[in-house]
Amino acid sequence: MSRGCYMSMFNSKILRRAVVGAATFLISCSGVAVAAQDYPKQAIRLIVPFAPGGSTDLVGRLIAEYLSKDLGQSVVVENKGGAGGALGAEQIAKAKADGYTLGMATVSTHGSNPAIYSDLKYDARKDFTPISNVMGVPSIFAIHPKLPAKTMEEFLDLAKQEPGKYSFASPGVASLGHANIENFMMLSGIELLHVPYRGAGPALNDAIAGQVDAITDNLSSTLPHLQEGRLRPLAVLGAERSKVLPDVPTYAELGFPEMGTGGWFGLVAPAGTPQSIVERLNQAVQQALQREDVIKQLKGQGMIPMRMSVSEADRYVKSEVARWGQLMQAAGITLQ
């Protein structure tokens, strides 16, 4: 065979491969476009990785309501509590990546959990597609009013006099509430008894009832009980004092700036969810966070809207995983 004939056959093969590749690409792109255009065709499941009644549940149901209005399909909330949000987060990560299973991410599921658990069954960086952060929320350290302490300084004096006597409730082992108080005990030199629950709701209920002495929880879910006098606030975990609790000092003001600036809530999907669907969901979240009634409701509960693009949300989540890893390593906190 002449060199010219060989080159002609070789070039023909390249041409055929290029045509097939281009056709495959066009079909693939067309499928994604159609999927995004038709989405959603059915009800969407929103997994909240904590028990009903806590802050994550409140935020999840608020977002579900407005996503449903924008998308024209029901968004059904499913609470999957346990292990500080790890069980629910695992279910989100393992769900089919078709846009019909979404989940709430928090500083627990994508911050403290990866930093504390050595055997998590999900990877906070790789197993999720962040859609958007939704809101930031300060947390509050509060005690039952049966305790004589009126300020954090007085509470620290009590705790130092009798190490291990006073208890604190958390939403679960390795939850944000647990990690925050472990960090605070290390910084302040006190020892409290940890009582873990299956979610923030049950923990808050027992704190209100006086079954435990103290709790740290998101301000949004705790606020009504603070205002009614069922709990006594001693410190705010936030960048500044809360406008709804202007007389309560921040941890930084009390001499503990290492405590940080509070929690956050975000919306995520399983990794591999089509980008066009992710962008559509992000658009729906942004629309909700621009509504005056939503903003008013959030601010009334001490929350701050966090509007983010998909790429911004992705960078934020990864930075939180890294930050909490460094913090827990410095504190020497690891749990199995």
VONU-74211 format. One record per residue (C-alpha): x, y, z; residue number from 0. Coordinates in pm, whole numbers. Example, Ala and Ser with C-alpha at 12.3 -4.5 7.8 and 13.67 -1.06 7.14 Angstrom:
BEGIN
{atom {1230 -450 780} 0}
{atom {1367 -106 714} 1}
This chain:
BEGIN
{atom {0 0 0} 0}
{atom {135 340 -96} 1}
{atom {212 598 171} 2}
{atom {-57 828 20} 3}
{atom {-328 560 46} 4}
{atom {-225 480 405} 5}
{atom {-244 846 507} 6}
{atom {-585 877 338} 7}
{atom {-721 582 537} 8}
{atom {-565 719 859} 9}
{atom {-721 1062 806} 10}
{atom {-1059 902 732} 11}
{atom {-1049 718 1065} 12}
{atom {-967 1041 1249} 13}
{atom {-1251 1217 1070} 14}
{atom {-1501 942 1163} 15}
{atom {-1392 953 1529} 16}
{atom {-1426 1331 1535} 17}
{atom {-1776 1313 1386} 18}
{atom {-1885 1045 1637} 19}
{atom {-1733 1240 1925} 20}
{atom {-1903 1561 1822} 21}
{atom {-2238 1384 1787} 22}
{atom {-2201 1225 2129} 23}
{atom {-2116 1563 2281} 24}
{atom {-2417 1729 2117} 25}
{atom {-2652 1453 2234} 26}
{atom {-2510 1477 2587} 27}
{atom {-2545 1855 2597} 28}
{atom {-2894 1832 2453} 29}
{atom {-2992 1585 2725} 30}
{atom {-2867 1819 2999} 31}
{atom {-3049 2113 2846} 32}
{atom {-3375 1916 2822} 33}
{atom {-3332 1791 3179} 34}
{atom {-3290 2146 3307} 35}
{atom {-3575 2279 3096} 36}
{atom {-3819 2012 3220} 37}
{atom {-3701 2018 3581} 38}
{atom {-3874 1956 3812} 39}
{atom {-4132 1701 3694} 40}
{atom {-4215 1560 4037} 41}
{atom {-4197 1630 4410} 42}
{atom {-3854 1702 4558} 43}
{atom {-3727 1549 4881} 44}
{atom {-3536 1778 5119} 45}
{atom {-3344 1586 5386} 46}
{atom {-3290 1776 5712} 47}
{atom {-3018 1588 5903} 48}
{atom {-3158 1678 6245} 49}
{atom {-3474 1612 6445} 50}
{atom {-3785 1832 6407} 51}
{atom {-3799 2150 6612} 52}
{atom {-3438 2262 6588} 53}
{atom {-3290 2549 6389} 54}
{atom {-3194 2337 6088} 55}
{atom {-3550 2209 6069} 56}
{atom {-3692 2562 6090} 57}
{atom {-3465 2685 5811} 58}
{atom {-3523 2375 5599} 59}
{atom {-3900 2414 5613} 60}
{atom {-3877 2784 5529} 61}
{atom {-3661 2711 5224} 62}
{atom {-3886 2420 5121} 63}
{atom {-4190 2649 5124} 64}
{atom {-4037 2905 4889} 65}
{atom {-3864 2653 4664} 66}
{atom {-4202 2487 4617} 67}
{atom {-4359 2819 4513} 68}
{atom {-4079 2900 4271} 69}
{atom {-4039 2553 4116} 70}
{atom {-4408 2463 4102} 71}
{atom {-4358 2127 4273} 72}
{atom {-4392 2011 4632} 73}
{atom {-4072 2009 4837} 74}
{atom {-4120 1750 5111} 75}
{atom {-3906 1777 5424} 76}
{atom {-3773 1453 5573} 77}
{atom {-3599 1465 5911} 78}
{atom {-3313 1216 5941} 79}
{atom {-3151 1295 6275} 80}
{atom {-2867 1124 6459} 81}
{atom {-2491 1139 6512} 82}
{atom {-2476 1516 6501} 83}
{atom {-2625 1527 6152} 84}
{atom {-2393 1260 6011} 85}
{atom {-2667 1002 5942} 86}
{atom {-2878 1244 5740} 87}
{atom {-2576 1382 5556} 88}
{atom {-2478 1030 5456} 89}
{atom {-2823 974 5306} 90}
{atom {-2796 1297 5108} 91}
{atom {-2454 1197 4977} 92}
{atom {-2572 852 4867} 93}
{atom {-2896 968 4702} 94}
{atom {-2946 966 4326} 95}
{atom {-2795 1278 4172} 96}
{atom {-3098 1381 3970} 97}
{atom {-3210 1697 4152} 98}
{atom {-3497 1525 4333} 99}
{atom {-3308 1472 4660} 100}
{atom {-3161 1779 4824} 101}
{atom {-3031 1836 5173} 102}
{atom {-2951 2094 5435} 103}
{atom {-2584 2139 5512} 104}
{atom {-2468 2303 5833} 105}
{atom {-2147 2391 6010} 106}
{atom {-2197 2058 6191} 107}
{atom {-2230 1833 5885} 108}
{atom {-1967 2023 5685} 109}
{atom {-1745 2161 5959} 110}
{atom {-1726 2000 6300} 111}
{atom {-1825 1645 6198} 112}
{atom {-1544 1598 5942} 113}
{atom {-1303 1746 6196} 114}
{atom {-1407 1520 6483} 115}
{atom {-1526 1188 6340} 116}
{atom {-1254 961 6205} 117}
{atom {-1500 720 6045} 118}
{atom {-1755 939 5865} 119}
{atom {-1930 758 5582} 120}
{atom {-1931 1067 5362} 121}
{atom {-1672 1312 5238} 122}
{atom {-1786 1668 5304} 123}
{atom {-1574 1800 5018} 124}
{atom {-1634 1537 4748} 125}
{atom {-1979 1385 4804} 126}
{atom {-2191 1700 4770} 127}
{atom {-2263 1977 4524} 128}
{atom {-2322 2301 4719} 129}
{atom {-2616 2495 4573} 130}
{atom {-2613 2805 4791} 131}
{atom {-2565 2911 5145} 132}
{atom {-2896 3029 5284} 133}
{atom {-2834 3213 5606} 134}
{atom {-2593 3270 5889} 135}
{atom {-2708 3253 6247} 136}
{atom {-2538 3334 6576} 137}
{atom {-2565 3082 6855} 138}
{atom {-2629 3147 7221} 139}
{atom {-2494 2997 7542} 140}
{atom {-2781 2982 7789} 141}
{atom {-2848 2830 8130} 142}
{atom {-3162 2730 8315} 143}
{atom {-3280 3011 8545} 144}
{atom {-3264 2777 8847} 145}
{atom {-2888 2840 8848} 146}
{atom {-2786 3147 9050} 147}
{atom {-2546 3282 8787} 148}
{atom {-2663 3597 8610} 149}
{atom {-2354 3649 8393} 150}
{atom {-2096 3430 8221} 151}
{atom {-1837 3537 8476} 152}
{atom {-2059 3411 8757} 153}
{atom {-2128 3085 8575} 154}
{atom {-1755 3025 8522} 155}
{atom {-1697 3078 8894} 156}
{atom {-1963 2816 8977} 157}
{atom {-1821 2567 8727} 158}
{atom {-1464 2609 8853} 159}
{atom {-1571 2556 9213} 160}
{atom {-1730 2217 9134} 161}
{atom {-1583 2063 8815} 162}
{atom {-1818 1819 8641} 163}
{atom {-2124 1913 8848} 164}
{atom {-2301 2121 8585} 165}
{atom {-2428 1963 8264} 166}
{atom {-2481 2085 7909} 167}
{atom {-2707 1952 7634} 168}
{atom {-2598 1912 7272} 169}
{atom {-2775 1788 6955} 170}
{atom {-2543 1487 6957} 171}
{atom {-2186 1371 6990} 172}
{atom {-1963 1568 6749} 173}
{atom {-2242 1815 6672} 174}
{atom {-2165 2184 6650} 175}
{atom {-2314 2238 6996} 176}
{atom {-2084 1974 7138} 177}
{atom {-1777 2104 6957} 178}
{atom {-1846 2462 7061} 179}
{atom {-1869 2380 7432} 180}
{atom {-1570 2146 7417} 181}
{atom {-1377 2436 7269} 182}
{atom {-1513 2675 7533} 183}
{atom {-1422 2440 7817} 184}
{atom {-1067 2419 7684} 185}
{atom {-1039 2797 7654} 186}
{atom {-1202 2881 7990} 187}
{atom {-1059 2598 8199} 188}
{atom {-1394 2458 8318} 189}
{atom {-1534 2104 8312} 190}
{atom {-1900 2039 8230} 191}
{atom {-2089 1711 8194} 192}
{atom {-2191 1644 7832} 193}
{atom {-2545 1510 7773} 194}
{atom {-2594 1432 7400} 195}
{atom {-2937 1410 7234} 196}
{atom {-3067 1306 6893} 197}
{atom {-3110 1657 6761} 198}
{atom {-3138 2017 6878} 199}
{atom {-3511 1995 6946} 200}
{atom {-3493 1729 7221} 201}
{atom {-3184 1894 7369} 202}
{atom {-3360 2229 7387} 203}
{atom {-3669 2075 7544} 204}
{atom {-3469 1925 7831} 205}
{atom {-3273 2247 7881} 206}
{atom {-3602 2438 7915} 207}
{atom {-3730 2176 8159} 208}
{atom {-3418 2204 8373} 209}
{atom {-3308 1845 8311} 210}
{atom {-2971 1988 8205} 211}
{atom {-2809 2309 8325} 212}
{atom {-2684 2468 8004} 213}
{atom {-2708 2457 7627} 214}
{atom {-2556 2626 7328} 215}
{atom {-2795 2646 7034} 216}
{atom {-2874 2864 6737} 217}
{atom {-3035 3190 6838} 218}
{atom {-3329 3142 6602} 219}
{atom {-3469 2840 6784} 220}
{atom {-3372 2957 7133} 221}
{atom {-3495 3316 7111} 222}
{atom {-3861 3264 7216} 223}
{atom {-3749 3080 7529} 224}
{atom {-3498 3351 7613} 225}
{atom {-3759 3620 7573} 226}
{atom {-4006 3428 7791} 227}
{atom {-3746 3376 8067} 228}
{atom {-3734 2998 8035} 229}
{atom {-3361 3021 7962} 230}
{atom {-3103 3283 8063} 231}
{atom {-2858 3396 7788} 232}
{atom {-2497 3447 7893} 233}
{atom {-2301 3480 7566} 234}
{atom {-2355 3521 7191} 235}
{atom {-2139 3340 6938} 236}
{atom {-2138 3596 6659} 237}
{atom {-1928 3868 6501} 238}
{atom {-2122 4129 6701} 239}
{atom {-2400 4154 6956} 240}
{atom {-2739 4045 6833} 241}
{atom {-2992 4320 6770} 242}
{atom {-3259 4105 6932} 243}
{atom {-3042 4053 7243} 244}
{atom {-2842 4376 7267} 245}
{atom {-2749 4331 7635} 246}
{atom {-2582 3992 7589} 247}
{atom {-2205 4011 7522} 248}
{atom {-2023 3814 7254} 249}
{atom {-1763 3553 7341} 250}
{atom {-1499 3789 7204} 251}
{atom {-1609 4060 7446} 252}
{atom {-1580 3808 7728} 253}
{atom {-1220 3735 7629} 254}
{atom {-1269 3429 7404} 255}
{atom {-1229 3546 7040} 256}
{atom {-1114 3195 6943} 257}
{atom {-1476 3079 6967} 258}
{atom {-1546 3214 6617} 259}
{atom {-1852 3389 6475} 260}
{atom {-2144 3144 6460} 261}
{atom {-2317 2893 6239} 262}
{atom {-2465 2876 5890} 263}
{atom {-2713 2679 5683} 264}
{atom {-2680 2583 5319} 265}
{atom {-2859 2384 5051} 266}
{atom {-2672 2097 4885} 267}
{atom {-2731 1816 4637} 268}
{atom {-2549 1485 4588} 269}
{atom {-2226 1513 4390} 270}
{atom {-2285 1472 4018} 271}
{atom {-2618 1654 4007} 272}
{atom {-2638 1824 3663} 273}
{atom {-2495 2173 3678} 274}
{atom {-2795 2320 3498} 275}
{atom {-3028 2190 3769} 276}
{atom {-2796 2317 4041} 277}
{atom {-2801 2663 3883} 278}
{atom {-3181 2652 3860} 279}
{atom {-3204 2569 4230} 280}
{atom {-2956 2844 4315} 281}
{atom {-3174 3091 4125} 282}
{atom {-3479 2981 4328} 283}
{atom {-3290 3029 4657} 284}
{atom {-3172 3376 4551} 285}
{atom {-3528 3474 4464} 286}
{atom {-3650 3359 4806} 287}
{atom {-3376 3549 4991} 288}
{atom {-3473 3873 4814} 289}
{atom {-3834 3859 4932} 290}
{atom {-3914 4119 5195} 291}
{atom {-4130 3877 5395} 292}
{atom {-3848 3622 5406} 293}
{atom {-3588 3882 5508} 294}
{atom {-3820 4014 5780} 295}
{atom {-3880 3666 5914} 296}
{atom {-3509 3584 5918} 297}
{atom {-3404 3904 6092} 298}
{atom {-3684 3862 6345} 299}
{atom {-3517 3537 6450} 300}
{atom {-3168 3681 6457} 301}
{atom {-3063 3529 6123} 302}
{atom {-2869 3688 5840} 303}
{atom {-2940 3604 5471} 304}
{atom {-2634 3460 5292} 305}
{atom {-2685 3494 4917} 306}
{atom {-2414 3306 4726} 307}
{atom {-2349 3182 4376} 308}
{atom {-2283 2812 4325} 309}
{atom {-1907 2868 4303} 310}
{atom {-1906 3091 4612} 311}
{atom {-2098 2830 4810} 312}
{atom {-1853 2561 4702} 313}
{atom {-1552 2766 4816} 314}
{atom {-1724 2854 5145} 315}
{atom {-1802 2492 5234} 316}
{atom {-1448 2379 5159} 317}
{atom {-1307 2663 5371} 318}
{atom {-1530 2564 5665} 319}
{atom {-1414 2202 5646} 320}
{atom {-1054 2321 5657} 321}
{atom {-1112 2574 5937} 322}
{atom {-1280 2325 6168} 323}
{atom {-1014 2065 6099} 324}
{atom {-747 2306 6217} 325}
{atom {-950 2415 6520} 326}
{atom {-1026 2062 6643} 327}
{atom {-670 1947 6585} 328}
{atom {-545 2238 6797} 329}
{atom {-797 2150 7069} 330}
{atom {-709 1780 7052} 331}
{atom {-1075 1679 7010} 332}
{atom {-1135 1352 6822} 333}
{atom {-1426 1111 6860} 334}
{atom {-1488 763 6721} 335}
